[in-house]
Amino acid sequence: MRYKKWTLEQKLEILASSEEIGIVEACRKYSVSTGTFYSWKKKFEHKGEAGLKVTYNTKSKELKATEEENRVLRKLLSDKEIELEVQRELLKKKFGTSDLRKI
């Protein structure tokens, strides 16, 4: 099921109409669950309009690209570290020493 993303103005309109026609009728009219409505109402009472502002998709494209690049680089680094550890283990077995500085 796809969720509807409500704007700040729509949320305020629903909250205002609930005072006029009642909570249940407003929820039916705008197809909003009562749980969602009460969540919005609680946020509005505590923080005002700032509590109802849209918080999804707040990351910029540059930030997302940088995070993806960091993820790829971390994976490459971990792969390289694993490869080096395997090489060290093979050298230990081949030369029979635990001190690689002697090799």
Phi, psi and omega in degrees: 000137180266133181269144177276139178259116184268140175275168179300318181296321179294319179297316179296322179296318180294317179297321180291318181290336179293330178289330182277311187252356180103155186293313184296316180294321179295319179295321177292317183298318184261004180056052178242139178288154180293329177297317178295317180300312181293329175296314177297318181298317180297315179297321180293321179292325183276318187241357182076212182295332180297330179288338182263356183297149181292126183248353179278157177058043182269350179280138179283164180295324180295319179295316178298318180295320179294318178297320178295318178297318177298320178299315180296316181295321177296321178295316178298318180296317180294322177297319180294320179296321178295317179298317179294322179295320178296319179297319178298317179297319178295320178295322178298317181292321184290316184260353175067030179229150178264348180261104184286346179289339180281343184284000000 
